[in-house]
Amino acid sequence: MAPRKQREIFDATLRLLATKGFDGLTVEGVAEESGVNKTTIYRWWPSKPALLAAALVEAPVLDLEIPDTGSLRGDLEELVTAFGRLLTEPPARDVAVAALGAAVHHAEIDAGRFFADRLARERAIFERAVRRGELPESADPMLIVDLLAGAVWIRGVFRGMELKPGFAAEVVGAVLDGVR
């Protein structure tokens, strides 16, 4: 499939997910929205969850730019700020929240693939930090990212609280320095 057409299909999938939720998302709707025949979609993705799983990994709406500020603390603060924007500002917020809800009930969506892909991208932050001597090689990047992203999810999405200025520095400090 041509990359441009694939992107149109993924964009349509995530737009419909954001506006209609997983239950309202249909292959027929994606076909209509993207201007392709539904049989074309089924040729590449055997089901709605498979299509959504591919769209979550490939579509740019949930992409984060991986920061390189020259320090672990700076990189993580930028990453938390980007997580915050992603999870609290439309359209990404609506996609992320709907996708999380769908992934809980549909194992075929394979949220693990999405998060593994993201962690592979974020790993550069930790590799640089180890080379600079800011982090021991034994540090667990997944645990660190989980703690940081979890704080954003809980505060910004589940509690619906504003992520105030300084939140990123506070949560990164709590993770890197520990809570006394």
C-alpha positions as semicolon CSV with decimal commas, in nm:
position;residue;x (nm);y (nm);z (nm)
1;M;0,000;0,000;0,000
2;A;0,125;0,348;-0,081
3;P;0,252;0,528;0,231
4;R;0,029;0,830;0,164
5;K;-0,286;0,617;0,140
6;Q;-0,186;0,423;0,451
7;R;-0,143;0,750;0,641
8;E;-0,487;0,867;0,524
9;I;-0,637;0,542;0,655
10;F;-0,457;0,574;0,990
11;D;-0,551;0,942;1,024
12;A;-0,915;0,859;0,949
13;T;-0,905;0,573;1,201
14;L;-0,777;0,796;1,480
15;R;-1,010;1,085;1,391
16;L;-1,309;0,854;1,412
17;L;-1,178;0,695;1,732
18;A;-1,144;1,039;1,890
19;T;-1,492;1,152;1,789
20;K;-1,694;0,829;1,812
21;G;-1,497;0,609;2,051
22;F;-1,401;0,249;1,982
23;D;-1,760;0,125;1,964
24;G;-1,846;0,392;1,705
25;L;-1,533;0,326;1,500
26;T;-1,610;0,106;1,200
27;V;-1,405;-0,017;0,907
28;E;-1,682;0,114;0,682
29;G;-1,649;0,459;0,840
30;V;-1,272;0,455;0,798
31;A;-1,311;0,350;0,434
32;E;-1,553;0,633;0,367
33;E;-1,344;0,890;0,557
34;S;-1,019;0,789;0,385
35;G;-1,165;0,736;0,038
36;V;-1,076;0,368;0,002
37;N;-1,282;0,055;-0,033
38;K;-1,336;-0,140;0,288
39;T;-1,199;-0,453;0,118
40;T;-0,868;-0,268;0,080
41;I;-0,860;-0,212;0,454
42;Y;-0,948;-0,575;0,528
43;R;-0,673;-0,691;0,290
44;W;-0,413;-0,520;0,512
45;W;-0,578;-0,542;0,855
46;P;-0,808;-0,835;0,937
47;S;-1,014;-0,651;1,199
48;K;-1,096;-0,316;1,352
49;P;-0,863;-0,378;1,652
50;A;-0,577;-0,473;1,417
51;L;-0,633;-0,154;1,217
52;L;-0,638;0,055;1,534
53;A;-0,322;-0,112;1,666
54;A;-0,137;-0,027;1,345
55;A;-0,271;0,329;1,343
56;L;-0,159;0,389;1,702
57;V;0,198;0,288;1,622
58;E;0,226;0,453;1,280
59;A;0,018;0,772;1,289
60;P;0,198;1,089;1,399
61;V;-0,079;1,228;1,624
62;L;0,066;1,041;1,924
63;D;0,431;1,101;1,840
64;L;0,659;1,275;2,083
65;E;0,980;1,445;1,985
66;I;1,259;1,292;2,188
67;P;1,438;1,577;2,363
68;D;1,814;1,622;2,383
69;T;1,878;1,908;2,626
70;G;2,222;1,787;2,733
71;S;2,109;1,652;3,070
72;L;1,895;1,367;3,194
73;R;1,688;1,596;3,413
74;G;1,628;1,839;3,127
75;D;1,538;1,561;2,884
76;L;1,294;1,405;3,129
77;E;1,131;1,738;3,212
78;E;1,081;1,802;2,839
79;L;0,945;1,449;2,798
80;V;0,697;1,495;3,085
81;T;0,587;1,829;2,939
82;A;0,531;1,660;2,602
83;F;0,338;1,375;2,773
84;G;0,126;1,641;2,940
85;R;0,041;1,812;2,613
86;L;-0,027;1,480;2,446
87;L;-0,264;1,362;2,718
88;T;-0,446;1,687;2,790
89;E;-0,481;1,862;2,452
90;P;-0,703;1,755;2,164
91;P;-0,686;1,570;1,934
92;A;-0,417;1,350;2,089
93;R;-0,594;1,345;2,428
94;D;-0,912;1,209;2,276
95;V;-0,723;0,945;2,078
96;A;-0,511;0,835;2,376
97;V;-0,803;0,809;2,617
98;A;-1,025;0,622;2,369
99;A;-0,738;0,391;2,273
100;L;-0,663;0,309;2,637
101;G;-1,026;0,222;2,701
102;A;-1,040;0,004;2,391
103;A;-0,711;-0,171;2,470
104;V;-0,843;-0,278;2,810
105;H;-1,123;-0,475;2,646
106;H;-0,959;-0,583;2,320
107;A;-0,628;-0,767;2,356
108;E;-0,590;-0,766;1,978
109;I;-0,512;-0,393;1,995
110;D;-0,183;-0,495;2,158
111;A;-0,106;-0,181;2,356
112;G;0,223;-0,346;2,446
113;R;0,341;-0,298;2,088
114;F;0,258;0,073;2,105
115;F;0,442;0,119;2,435
116;A;0,740;-0,093;2,324
117;D;0,772;0,124;2,014
118;R;0,764;0,440;2,224
119;L;1,016;0,308;2,478
120;A;1,251;0,214;2,194
121;R;1,242;0,578;2,082
122;E;1,287;0,713;2,437
123;R;1,578;0,479;2,512
124;A;1,821;0,732;2,357
125;I;1,759;0,962;2,656
126;F;1,882;0,694;2,894
127;E;2,173;0,582;2,678
128;R;2,303;0,940;2,667
129;A;2,255;0,975;3,044
130;V;2,457;0,659;3,108
131;R;2,737;0,783;2,880
132;R;2,742;1,117;3,067
133;G;2,756;0,938;3,402
134;E;2,418;1,071;3,514
135;L;2,259;0,730;3,544
136;P;2,393;0,385;3,628
137;E;2,370;0,120;3,357
138;S;2,147;-0,079;3,590
139;A;1,873;0,189;3,579
140;D;1,546;0,064;3,433
141;P;1,431;0,307;3,160
142;M;1,086;0,146;3,143
143;L;1,029;0,195;3,515
144;I;1,140;0,558;3,496
145;V;0,916;0,632;3,197
146;D;0,626;0,446;3,360
147;L;0,657;0,653;3,676
148;L;0,675;0,981;3,484
149;A;0,399;0,901;3,235
150;G;0,187;0,751;3,512
151;A;0,199;1,079;3,703
152;V;0,075;1,262;3,395
153;W;-0,203;1,007;3,328
154;I;-0,325;1,011;3,687
155;R;-0,311;1,385;3,739
156;G;-0,405;1,509;3,392
157;V;-0,645;1,243;3,266
158;F;-0,794;1,047;3,554
159;R;-0,814;1,332;3,804
160;G;-0,872;1,595;3,537
161;M;-0,635;1,835;3,706
162;E;-0,440;2,105;3,528
163;L;-0,072;2,030;3,491
164;K;0,057;2,355;3,634
165;P;0,390;2,515;3,546
166;G;0,660;2,336;3,738
167;F;0,476;2,003;3,736
168;A;0,735;1,841;3,506
169;A;1,025;1,952;3,726
170;E;0,842;1,834;4,037
171;V;0,762;1,486;3,906
172;V;1,109;1,439;3,753
173;G;1,263;1,548;4,083
174;A;1,050;1,300;4,274
175;V;1,159;1,017;4,045
176;L;1,527;1,106;4,015
177;D;1,586;1,230;4,369
178;G;1,328;1,018;4,548
179;V;1,067;1,135;4,789
180;R;1,208;1,197;5,133
